[in-house]
Amino acid sequence: MSSNPKYVEETNKIWNRNFARARYWGAGLMGYWGLIVLIASIHNWSARFSPRGTLVLKSQLARFPVFRWFHSRVVVPSMLPRGKHLMRNRIGGIIPTRFESLVIFFYFALVFIGESVNYETSKHNVYWPHKSEQLTRYVGDRSAIISMFIIIPTYLFAGRNNFLLWLTGWRQSTFIVFHRWLARMAVVSSLVHTFTMLLNDYWLHTVHRRKYAQYWRWGSVAIICGVIMVVQSLPFLRRNWYEIFLYGHITLALFFLIGVWIHVMVLGYGQYAYAAASVWAFDRFIRLIRLATFGIKYATISVADEKHLVVTIDDAIQIGDKNPRPGAFGYLYFLAGPLSWFQSHPFSVVTIENSNSIAFQITVKNGLTKRLYNDLISKPDQTSRIKIMIEGFYGEYTPVRGYDQVLMFSNGSGAVSPLEYLKEIVEHNRNTSIQERHNVKYVKFYWMLSNLSYARTLAPELLKLKELEYVEPIIYVTQQQSKFPSIERIPSDDDKSSDSLSQAAADSGRDKDDGAKDTSIMVNSSEELTLILSDIELELINSCKVHYGVKPDLDQLLTQDLQEMQPSDHVAVMTCAHPVVCDKIRNLVAEKSSTKGERSGVLDLIELLQCW
């Protein structure tokens, strides 16, 4: 190995240039996210400060084919034409949208190019005489540095208190998608570093000496933890053993970060590990602050039906605090046992008018919610008082008050978030005159239920809106054998006047869509009808359009609704329903917004359902 000063200087320059290129590529990767976040933030905050002005600007831009094409073919649709997004694929995972997929693809392309091109070699290298030795070392060094630039946003995107959520207005599930794919890229890039450096040490016969070094051992710990995390986070394993996945993932992520820190600290790159650690620590710290701010309170938990629970917390909003914005959700900690205090579950928030109380609608699944349900049904009144903590509130707000028309599609407990938006629209229209500010002209609230019994939980909130002419609630009871698909009342001589509620029930029962089964319940009096239906169900039938035993044709509904609107109307289509419904609506909105010449107004999709 030559010690000629000229060759030593040449070797060091080449090595330094390789490090510099690695840092440039890393900075470029961070700049990539910076550019995307900047564009998204401008759109988000312009819509918040001037909802109507932003829509007018978007409608003007939509006159240009390129903007219309970008919105309908990139921003809105699923990755594949009429494909899945929220619906689970065969291995149980969620397929990113086309926009998310393109963001991930271009980022991957930058990483791949950055680790593949522009390497210099020298015939007179004083450290690694052969070209193969030089390339393995340079690729190993560059992939290591680029990996660190991937790891930092990976930890940031996973956090509940990621400040980019606030800037961009994106859903948390969007950042979780980015987190997963960046984590995979970070592990693959780290494996490139591991194999190239191992090969370099093998050719130089230095494995026997370096394998005992601390940086080598902790680097091995980091890469092993990273590979296990990738395998452990496969959708099938994550969904079926979520608690094991969660706590195992946190532990592995901690040791991965420690291993990376010790490994790179020797080379003077410890600041990258510090950056990732500070992001993670900050998120955990803010979580503790949120929990401490709320404190421990008593909540009333009761059974709504066989699939849902209702949790009500009195005085949850302190004096001076603002109510949660529409679409908000909180992580509930049920202090129901010695091992339940660290289990948190996200649920949408329902604000209770003229009070500081809030409520949560909970769908009963396996695990803690199932245990709570089983405990409640054993009680005479199916109600219990339990200590609870809330970490929140999370969820990014999307202003809808600038639109002319709003279509809301929901089912089951998914109606909570759209209903909160509907309440805000009503409040906005009530407090502003047409001359002062734009008001929403019409809202259609579609709610799909398997049976009407669950409607009791949200019916009181919905019935408050029955006097508003611009709000039309439409309920589809999709169960084929409904409890009362149609109701006919036999008048008696003593009762010549028809009861309005029972008559409304009869009318709504006869007004069935094609395909609904004609099953009737014969009643002789209002009292007998009351025994069949609860008061709240009767009033709901009297106030809303109720369709029994039929599933809505979403394509027909959306097409008909758009045809009834003015072409210049700006329309928001909001979904918070079963993944099948959300994906169907997404694909329909993409199709409708690409139609040329039919609409001059904006057609936007607002998806509230969070899946990760």
C-alpha positions as CSV (number, residue, x, y, z in Angstrom):
1,M,0.0,0.0,0.0
2,S,1.7,3.2,-1.2
3,S,2.2,6.1,1.3
4,N,3.0,8.7,-1.4
5,P,1.6,12.0,-0.1
6,K,0.2,12.7,-3.5
7,Y,-1.8,9.5,-3.5
8,V,-2.9,9.9,0.1
9,E,-4.2,13.4,-0.7
10,E,-6.0,12.1,-3.8
11,T,-7.6,9.2,-1.9
12,N,-8.8,11.5,0.9
13,K,-10.3,14.0,-1.6
14,I,-12.2,11.2,-3.3
15,W,-13.4,9.9,0.0
16,N,-14.5,13.4,1.2
17,R,-16.3,14.0,-2.1
18,N,-18.2,10.8,-1.6
19,F,-19.3,11.9,1.9
20,A,-20.2,15.3,0.5
21,R,-22.4,13.7,-2.2
22,A,-24.1,11.6,0.4
23,R,-24.9,14.6,2.5
24,Y,-26.2,16.5,-0.6
25,W,-28.5,13.6,-1.4
26,G,-29.7,13.4,2.2
27,A,-30.4,17.2,2.1
28,G,-32.2,16.7,-1.2
29,L,-34.4,14.0,0.4
30,M,-35.3,16.4,3.2
31,G,-36.0,19.1,0.6
32,Y,-38.3,16.7,-1.2
33,W,-40.5,16.5,1.8
34,G,-40.1,20.2,2.5
35,L,-41.5,21.1,-1.0
36,I,-44.5,18.7,-0.7
37,V,-45.3,20.0,2.8
38,L,-45.0,23.6,1.6
39,I,-47.5,23.1,-1.2
40,A,-49.9,21.2,1.0
41,S,-49.5,23.8,3.8
42,I,-50.3,26.7,1.4
43,H,-53.5,24.9,0.2
44,N,-54.5,24.0,3.8
45,W,-54.1,27.4,5.4
46,S,-55.5,29.3,2.4
47,A,-58.6,27.1,2.8
48,R,-58.8,27.8,6.5
49,F,-58.4,31.6,6.2
50,S,-60.5,32.0,3.1
51,P,-62.6,28.9,2.3
52,R,-64.7,30.6,-0.4
53,G,-61.8,32.4,-2.0
54,T,-59.8,29.2,-2.3
55,L,-62.7,27.4,-4.0
56,V,-63.1,30.2,-6.5
57,L,-59.4,30.1,-7.3
58,K,-59.5,26.3,-7.7
59,S,-62.5,26.6,-10.0
60,Q,-60.5,29.1,-12.1
61,L,-57.5,26.8,-12.3
62,A,-59.8,23.8,-13.2
63,R,-60.4,25.5,-16.5
64,F,-57.0,24.4,-17.5
65,P,-56.9,20.7,-18.5
66,V,-53.7,20.0,-16.7
67,F,-55.1,21.1,-13.3
68,R,-58.4,19.2,-13.9
69,W,-56.4,16.1,-14.9
70,F,-54.1,16.4,-11.8
71,H,-57.0,16.7,-9.5
72,S,-59.1,13.9,-11.0
73,R,-56.3,11.5,-11.9
74,V,-53.7,12.1,-9.2
75,V,-55.1,13.7,-6.1
76,V,-58.5,11.9,-5.7
77,P,-58.4,8.3,-7.0
78,S,-57.2,5.1,-5.6
79,M,-53.9,3.8,-6.9
80,L,-55.5,1.5,-9.5
81,P,-58.6,2.6,-11.5
82,R,-61.7,1.7,-9.4
83,G,-59.4,0.0,-7.0
84,K,-59.1,-0.3,-3.3
85,H,-57.7,2.2,-0.8
86,L,-59.2,1.7,2.7
87,M,-60.5,-1.8,1.9
88,R,-58.0,-4.4,3.1
89,N,-56.1,-6.4,0.5
90,R,-55.4,-10.1,0.7
91,I,-52.7,-9.8,3.3
92,G,-54.7,-7.3,5.3
93,G,-52.9,-4.1,4.4
94,I,-54.1,-0.8,3.1
95,I,-53.2,0.3,-0.4
96,P,-52.0,4.0,-0.6
97,T,-54.0,6.4,-2.8
98,R,-52.5,7.4,-6.2
99,F,-51.2,10.6,-4.7
100,E,-49.6,8.8,-1.8
101,S,-48.2,6.1,-4.1
102,L,-46.6,8.7,-6.4
103,V,-45.0,10.6,-3.4
104,I,-43.6,7.3,-2.2
105,F,-42.4,6.2,-5.6
106,F,-40.5,9.5,-6.4
107,Y,-38.9,9.4,-2.9
108,F,-37.8,5.8,-3.5
109,A,-36.4,6.8,-6.9
110,L,-34.3,9.6,-5.3
111,V,-33.0,7.2,-2.7
112,F,-32.2,4.6,-5.3
113,I,-30.4,7.0,-7.6
114,G,-28.6,8.6,-4.7
115,E,-27.1,5.3,-3.6
116,S,-26.3,4.1,-7.1
117,V,-24.5,6.8,-9.1
118,N,-21.5,9.1,-9.2
119,Y,-18.9,7.1,-7.4
120,E,-15.2,7.9,-8.1
121,T,-12.4,5.3,-7.9
122,S,-8.6,5.6,-8.2
123,K,-5.8,3.3,-9.3
124,H,-3.6,4.7,-6.6
125,N,-6.0,4.4,-3.6
126,V,-3.8,4.1,-0.5
127,Y,-6.5,2.4,1.6
128,W,-8.3,0.1,-0.8
129,P,-6.1,-0.8,-3.8
130,H,-8.8,-2.7,-5.7
131,K,-11.8,-1.1,-7.4
132,S,-14.2,-3.6,-5.8
133,E,-12.9,-2.6,-2.3
134,Q,-13.3,1.1,-3.1
135,L,-16.9,0.7,-4.4
136,T,-18.1,-1.4,-1.4
137,R,-16.7,1.1,1.0
138,Y,-18.1,4.1,-0.8
139,V,-21.5,2.5,-1.3
140,G,-21.5,1.5,2.3
141,D,-20.6,5.0,3.6
142,R,-23.2,6.7,1.3
143,S,-26.0,4.3,2.1
144,A,-25.3,4.8,5.8
145,I,-25.6,8.6,5.6
146,I,-28.7,8.5,3.4
147,S,-30.3,6.0,5.8
148,M,-29.9,8.6,8.6
149,F,-31.8,11.2,6.5
150,I,-34.6,8.6,6.0
151,I,-34.7,7.6,9.7
152,I,-35.4,11.1,10.9
153,P,-38.7,11.7,9.0
154,T,-39.6,8.0,9.7
155,Y,-39.8,8.8,13.4
156,L,-41.4,12.1,12.8
157,F,-44.3,10.7,10.6
158,A,-45.1,8.1,13.2
159,G,-45.9,10.6,16.0
160,R,-49.4,11.7,17.1
161,N,-48.0,15.2,17.7
162,N,-46.3,15.5,14.3
163,F,-46.4,19.2,13.6
164,L,-46.7,18.5,9.8
165,L,-50.3,17.3,10.5
166,W,-51.1,20.8,11.6
167,L,-49.3,22.4,8.7
168,T,-50.7,20.2,5.9
169,G,-54.1,19.3,7.2
170,W,-53.5,15.7,6.0
171,R,-55.0,12.8,8.0
172,Q,-52.8,11.0,10.5
173,S,-53.3,7.8,8.4
174,T,-51.6,9.5,5.5
175,F,-48.5,10.1,7.5
176,I,-48.7,6.5,8.9
177,V,-48.6,5.3,5.3
178,F,-45.5,7.4,4.6
179,H,-43.9,6.2,7.9
180,R,-44.3,2.6,6.9
181,W,-42.7,2.9,3.5
182,L,-39.9,5.2,4.7
183,A,-39.2,2.6,7.5
184,R,-38.9,-0.1,4.9
185,M,-36.6,2.1,2.8
186,A,-34.5,2.9,5.8
187,V,-34.1,-0.8,6.7
188,V,-33.3,-1.7,3.0
189,S,-30.7,1.1,2.8
190,S,-29.2,-0.1,6.1
191,L,-29.0,-3.6,4.7
192,V,-27.1,-2.2,1.7
193,H,-24.7,-0.5,4.2
194,T,-24.4,-3.8,6.2
195,F,-23.7,-6.1,3.3
196,T,-21.3,-3.8,1.4
197,M,-19.3,-3.0,4.6
198,L,-19.2,-6.7,5.5
199,L,-18.0,-7.6,2.0
200,N,-15.3,-4.8,2.3
201,D,-14.1,-6.2,5.6
202,Y,-14.0,-9.7,4.2
203,W,-11.9,-8.7,1.3
204,L,-9.5,-6.7,3.5
205,H,-9.4,-9.6,6.1
206,T,-10.5,-7.3,8.9
207,V,-13.6,-9.1,10.1
208,H,-11.9,-10.9,12.9
209,R,-10.7,-7.6,14.4
210,R,-13.7,-5.4,13.9
211,K,-16.5,-7.8,15.0
212,Y,-15.5,-7.2,18.6
213,A,-15.7,-3.4,18.4
214,Q,-18.6,-1.7,20.2
215,Y,-19.8,0.1,17.0
216,W,-19.9,-3.2,15.1
217,R,-22.0,-5.0,17.8
218,W,-24.5,-2.1,18.3
219,G,-24.8,-1.7,14.6
220,S,-25.7,-5.4,14.4
221,V,-28.3,-4.8,17.1
222,A,-29.8,-1.9,15.1
223,I,-30.1,-3.8,11.8
224,I,-31.5,-6.9,13.5
225,C,-34.2,-4.8,15.3
226,G,-35.0,-3.0,12.0
227,V,-35.5,-6.3,10.1
228,I,-37.7,-7.7,12.9
229,M,-39.8,-4.5,12.9
230,V,-40.4,-4.8,9.2
231,V,-41.5,-8.4,9.5
232,Q,-43.5,-7.8,12.7
233,S,-45.4,-4.9,11.1
234,L,-46.9,-7.0,8.3
235,P,-50.6,-6.3,8.2
236,F,-51.7,-9.9,9.1
237,L,-49.5,-10.0,12.2
238,R,-50.3,-6.4,13.2
239,R,-54.1,-6.8,13.0
240,N,-54.3,-10.2,14.7
241,W,-51.9,-9.5,17.5
242,Y,-52.0,-5.8,17.8
243,E,-51.0,-5.4,21.5
244,I,-48.0,-7.6,21.0
245,F,-47.1,-5.7,17.8
246,L,-47.5,-2.3,19.5
247,Y,-45.3,-2.8,22.6
248,G,-42.9,-5.0,20.7
249,H,-42.6,-2.3,18.0
250,I,-41.9,0.4,20.6
251,T,-39.2,-1.7,22.3
252,L,-37.6,-2.6,19.0
253,A,-37.7,1.0,17.8
254,L,-35.9,2.1,21.0
255,F,-33.1,-0.4,20.7
256,F,-32.8,0.3,17.0
257,L,-32.2,4.0,17.8
258,I,-29.8,3.2,20.5
259,G,-27.9,0.9,18.2
260,V,-27.7,3.5,15.5
261,W,-26.6,6.2,17.9
262,I,-23.6,4.1,19.2
263,H,-22.8,2.9,15.8
264,V,-22.5,6.3,14.1
265,M,-21.2,8.3,17.1
266,V,-17.7,7.0,16.5
267,L,-17.7,8.5,13.0
268,G,-19.0,11.9,14.2
269,Y,-22.6,11.5,12.9
270,G,-24.3,11.2,16.3
271,Q,-26.3,14.4,15.6
272,Y,-28.5,12.5,13.2
273,A,-29.4,10.0,15.9
274,Y,-30.0,12.8,18.3
275,A,-32.4,14.5,15.8
276,A,-34.5,11.3,15.5
277,A,-34.4,10.7,19.3
278,S,-35.6,14.3,20.0
279,V,-38.5,14.0,17.6
280,W,-39.6,10.8,19.3
281,A,-39.1,12.1,22.8
282,F,-41.0,15.3,22.0
283,D,-44.0,13.3,20.8
284,R,-44.0,11.2,24.0
285,F,-43.6,14.3,26.1
286,I,-46.6,16.1,24.5
287,R,-48.7,13.0,25.0
288,L,-47.9,13.1,28.8
289,I,-48.8,16.8,28.8
290,R,-52.1,16.1,27.2
291,L,-52.9,13.3,29.6
292,A,-51.9,15.5,32.6
293,T,-54.0,18.4,31.4
294,F,-57.1,16.3,31.2
295,G,-56.4,14.3,34.4
296,I,-58.4,11.4,35.7
297,K,-62.2,11.7,35.4
298,Y,-65.3,9.6,35.8
299,A,-67.2,8.6,32.7
300,T,-70.6,7.0,32.3
301,I,-70.4,4.1,29.9
302,S,-73.5,2.3,28.6
303,V,-74.6,-0.1,25.9
304,A,-76.2,1.4,22.8
305,D,-76.8,-1.9,21.1
306,E,-75.1,-5.2,20.6
307,K,-72.3,-3.6,18.6
308,H,-71.8,-0.1,20.2
309,L,-71.1,1.5,23.5
310,V,-71.5,5.2,24.5
311,V,-69.0,6.9,26.8
312,T,-70.1,10.3,28.3
313,I,-67.8,12.5,30.2
314,D,-69.2,15.4,32.2
315,D,-67.2,18.6,32.5
316,A,-64.6,17.3,30.1
317,I,-64.1,20.8,28.5
318,Q,-62.6,23.1,31.1
319,I,-63.8,26.7,31.3
320,G,-61.8,28.8,28.8
321,D,-61.1,25.8,26.6
322,K,-62.4,25.5,23.1
323,N,-64.7,22.7,22.1
324,P,-63.1,20.0,19.9
325,R,-63.3,20.9,16.2
326,P,-65.4,18.7,13.9
327,G,-63.5,15.5,12.9
328,A,-61.6,15.5,16.2
329,F,-60.8,12.2,18.0
330,G,-59.2,11.4,21.3
331,Y,-57.3,8.4,22.7
332,L,-59.2,6.9,25.6
333,Y,-57.4,5.2,28.5
334,F,-59.9,3.0,30.4
335,L,-58.7,2.6,34.0
336,A,-60.6,-0.6,34.4
337,G,-57.8,-2.9,35.5
338,P,-54.1,-3.1,36.6
339,L,-52.9,-3.6,33.0
340,S,-55.3,-1.4,31.1
341,W,-54.0,2.1,32.0
342,F,-51.4,2.0,29.2
343,Q,-53.8,0.8,26.5
344,S,-55.2,3.7,24.4
345,H,-57.8,3.5,21.7
346,P,-58.8,6.4,19.3
347,F,-62.5,7.4,19.1
348,S,-64.4,10.3,17.5
349,V,-65.7,13.0,19.7
350,V,-69.3,14.1,20.0
351,T,-69.8,17.5,21.6
352,I,-73.0,18.0,23.7
353,E,-74.7,21.3,23.0
354,N,-74.8,23.9,25.8
355,S,-72.6,21.9,28.1
356,N,-69.0,21.1,28.8
357,S,-69.6,17.4,28.3
358,I,-68.5,15.2,25.5
359,A,-69.3,11.7,24.3
360,F,-67.7,8.9,22.4
361,Q,-69.3,6.3,20.2
362,I,-67.4,3.0,20.5
363,T,-67.7,0.0,18.2
364,V,-67.3,-3.2,20.1
365,K,-64.4,-5.3,18.8
366,N,-62.1,-7.9,20.4
367,G,-59.9,-7.0,23.3
368,L,-60.7,-4.2,25.8
369,T,-64.0,-3.0,24.2
370,K,-65.3,-6.6,24.2
371,R,-64.5,-7.0,27.9
372,L,-66.2,-3.7,28.7
373,Y,-69.3,-4.8,26.8
374,N,-69.5,-8.2,28.5
375,D,-69.2,-6.5,31.9
376,L,-72.0,-4.0,31.0
377,I,-74.6,-6.5,29.8
378,S,-74.3,-8.3,33.0
379,K,-75.6,-5.2,34.9
380,P,-79.3,-4.5,35.3
381,D,-79.2,-1.1,33.6
382,Q,-76.3,-1.9,31.4
383,T,-74.5,1.2,32.6
384,S,-71.4,1.7,34.7
385,R,-69.1,4.5,36.0
386,I,-65.5,4.1,35.2
387,K,-62.3,6.2,35.6
388,I,-60.9,7.4,32.3
389,M,-58.2,9.6,30.8
390,I,-58.2,11.3,27.4
391,E,-55.2,12.1,25.2
392,G,-56.3,14.6,22.7
393,F,-57.8,16.1,20.9
394,Y,-56.3,15.0,17.6
395,G,-57.6,15.2,14.0
396,E,-57.1,17.9,11.4
397,Y,-60.0,20.2,10.6
398,T,-61.2,20.7,7.0
399,P,-63.4,23.8,6.6
400,V,-66.6,23.1,4.6
401,R,-68.5,26.4,5.2
402,G,-67.2,27.8,1.8
403,Y,-69.0,25.1,-0.2
404,D,-72.5,25.6,-1.8
405,Q,-73.5,21.9,-1.3
406,V,-72.3,19.2,1.1
407,L,-73.0,15.5,0.7
408,M,-72.3,13.4,3.7
409,F,-72.1,9.6,3.5
410,S,-71.7,7.6,6.7
411,N,-72.7,4.3,8.3
412,G,-73.0,3.1,11.9
413,S,-70.8,5.0,14.3
414,G,-69.1,6.7,11.4
415,A,-71.9,9.3,11.4
416,V,-70.3,11.0,14.4
417,S,-67.7,13.1,12.6
418,P,-70.0,14.2,9.7
419,L,-72.6,15.1,12.2
420,E,-70.2,17.4,14.0
421,Y,-69.4,19.1,10.7
422,L,-73.2,19.4,10.0
423,K,-73.7,21.1,13.4
424,E,-70.9,23.5,12.6
425,I,-72.5,24.4,9.3
426,V,-75.8,25.1,11.0
427,E,-74.1,27.2,13.6
428,H,-72.2,29.2,10.9
429,N,-75.4,29.7,8.8
430,R,-77.3,30.8,11.9
431,N,-74.7,33.4,13.0
432,T,-74.0,35.0,9.6
433,S,-76.3,36.6,7.2
434,I,-76.1,36.0,3.4
435,Q,-74.9,39.6,2.9
436,E,-72.0,39.3,5.3
437,R,-70.6,35.9,4.3
438,H,-71.3,32.9,2.2
439,N,-73.6,30.3,3.6
440,V,-73.9,26.6,2.7
441,K,-77.1,26.2,0.6
442,Y,-77.9,22.6,1.1
443,V,-76.7,19.5,3.0
444,K,-77.7,15.9,2.4
445,F,-76.8,13.6,5.3
446,Y,-76.9,9.9,4.2
447,W,-76.7,7.4,7.1
448,M,-76.6,3.7,6.5
449,L,-77.5,1.4,9.4
450,S,-78.0,-2.4,9.7
451,N,-81.0,-1.7,12.0
452,L,-82.7,1.4,13.4
453,S,-82.0,0.6,17.0
454,Y,-78.5,2.1,16.9
455,A,-80.1,5.4,15.6
456,R,-81.2,6.1,19.1
457,T,-77.7,7.1,20.1
458,L,-77.3,10.0,17.6
459,A,-81.0,10.7,16.9
460,P,-81.3,13.4,19.5
461,E,-78.5,15.4,17.8
462,L,-80.1,14.8,14.4
463,L,-83.6,15.7,15.4
464,K,-82.4,19.2,16.5
465,L,-81.9,19.9,12.8
466,K,-85.3,18.8,11.6
467,E,-86.7,22.3,11.3
468,L,-84.0,23.4,8.8
469,E,-85.1,23.4,5.2
470,Y,-81.5,23.2,3.8
471,V,-80.7,20.0,5.8
472,E,-82.0,16.6,4.5
473,P,-81.3,13.5,6.6
474,I,-81.7,10.3,4.7
475,I,-81.4,6.9,6.6
476,Y,-81.0,3.5,4.9
477,V,-81.8,0.6,7.2
478,T,-80.0,-2.1,5.1
479,Q,-81.0,-5.2,7.1
480,Q,-83.3,-7.2,4.9
481,Q,-85.5,-8.5,7.7
482,S,-86.0,-5.2,9.4
483,K,-87.9,-5.0,12.7
484,F,-90.6,-3.0,11.0
485,P,-90.1,-2.6,7.2
486,S,-93.6,-1.2,6.9
487,I,-96.3,-0.4,9.4
488,E,-100.0,-0.3,8.8
489,R,-102.4,1.1,11.3
490,I,-106.0,-0.1,11.5
491,P,-108.2,2.9,12.6
492,S,-110.8,2.3,15.3
493,D,-114.0,4.1,16.0
494,D,-112.6,5.6,19.1
495,D,-109.6,7.0,17.4
496,K,-110.7,9.0,14.3
497,S,-107.6,11.2,14.3
498,S,-104.5,9.7,13.0
499,D,-101.5,9.9,15.2
500,S,-98.8,11.8,13.3
501,L,-95.9,9.6,14.4
502,S,-97.6,6.4,13.5
503,Q,-98.9,7.8,10.2
504,A,-95.4,8.9,9.4
505,A,-94.1,5.4,10.2
506,A,-96.8,4.0,7.8
507,D,-95.9,6.4,5.1
508,S,-92.2,5.8,5.3
509,G,-92.8,2.1,5.4
510,R,-94.8,2.2,2.2
511,D,-92.2,4.5,0.5
512,K,-89.8,1.7,-0.1
513,D,-87.2,1.4,-2.9
514,D,-87.5,-1.3,-5.5
515,G,-86.2,-4.6,-4.1
516,A,-87.3,-4.0,-0.5
517,K,-89.2,-6.9,1.1
518,D,-92.9,-6.1,1.8
519,T,-93.2,-7.2,5.4
520,S,-95.9,-5.5,7.4
521,I,-96.7,-5.2,11.1
522,M,-100.4,-4.6,11.8
523,V,-101.2,-2.3,14.7
524,N,-104.6,-1.2,16.0
525,S,-103.6,1.9,18.0
526,S,-100.9,4.4,18.7
527,E,-100.3,2.7,22.0
528,E,-99.6,-0.6,20.3
529,L,-97.3,1.1,17.8
530,T,-95.4,2.7,20.7
531,L,-94.8,-0.8,22.1
532,I,-93.0,-1.7,18.9
533,L,-91.0,1.4,18.5
534,S,-89.3,3.7,21.0
535,D,-90.3,7.4,21.1
536,I,-87.0,8.4,19.6
537,E,-87.4,6.0,16.7
538,L,-90.9,7.2,16.0
539,E,-89.8,10.8,16.0
540,L,-86.8,10.0,13.7
541,I,-89.2,8.3,11.3
542,N,-91.4,11.4,11.4
543,S,-88.5,13.7,10.7
544,C,-86.3,11.8,8.2
545,K,-86.6,9.9,5.0
546,V,-86.1,6.2,6.1
547,H,-85.6,3.4,3.5
548,Y,-85.9,-0.1,4.8
549,G,-84.4,-3.3,3.6
550,V,-82.4,-1.9,0.7
551,K,-78.8,-0.9,0.2
552,P,-78.3,2.5,-1.5
553,D,-77.0,2.7,-5.0
554,L,-74.1,5.1,-4.4
555,D,-73.4,5.8,-8.1
556,Q,-77.1,6.6,-8.7
557,L,-77.3,8.8,-5.6
558,L,-74.2,10.8,-6.3
559,T,-75.1,11.2,-10.0
560,Q,-78.6,12.4,-9.2
561,D,-77.5,14.8,-6.5
562,L,-75.0,16.4,-8.8
563,Q,-77.6,16.7,-11.6
564,E,-79.9,18.5,-9.2
565,M,-77.2,21.1,-8.4
566,Q,-76.2,24.1,-10.4
567,P,-73.1,23.4,-12.5
568,S,-71.3,26.4,-10.8
569,D,-71.9,25.0,-7.3
570,H,-68.9,24.1,-5.2
571,V,-69.6,20.6,-3.8
572,A,-67.9,18.7,-0.9
573,V,-68.4,15.0,-0.7
574,M,-67.7,13.8,2.8
575,T,-67.3,10.2,3.8
576,C,-66.9,8.4,7.1
577,A,-68.2,4.9,6.5
578,H,-67.3,1.3,5.9
579,P,-64.1,1.1,3.8
580,V,-66.1,-0.4,0.9
581,V,-68.4,2.7,0.9
582,C,-65.5,5.1,1.2
583,D,-63.6,3.6,-1.7
584,K,-66.7,3.5,-3.9
585,I,-67.3,7.2,-3.2
586,R,-63.7,8.1,-3.8
587,N,-63.7,6.4,-7.2
588,L,-67.0,8.0,-8.1
589,V,-65.8,11.5,-7.2
590,A,-62.6,11.0,-9.3
591,E,-64.8,9.9,-12.2
592,K,-67.3,12.8,-11.9
593,S,-64.6,15.5,-11.4
594,S,-62.8,14.4,-14.6
595,T,-65.9,15.0,-16.8
596,K,-65.3,17.8,-19.2
597,G,-67.6,20.7,-19.6
598,E,-70.4,19.5,-17.3
599,R,-69.3,21.3,-14.1
600,S,-67.6,24.6,-13.6
601,G,-67.7,24.4,-9.8
602,V,-65.2,22.4,-7.6
603,L,-66.0,18.8,-6.6
604,D,-63.9,17.8,-3.6
605,L,-63.6,14.7,-1.5
606,I,-63.2,14.9,2.2
607,E,-62.4,11.5,3.7
608,L,-62.7,11.4,7.5
609,L,-62.2,7.7,8.1
610,Q,-58.8,6.9,9.6
611,C,-57.3,3.5,8.9
612,W,-53.8,2.3,9.8
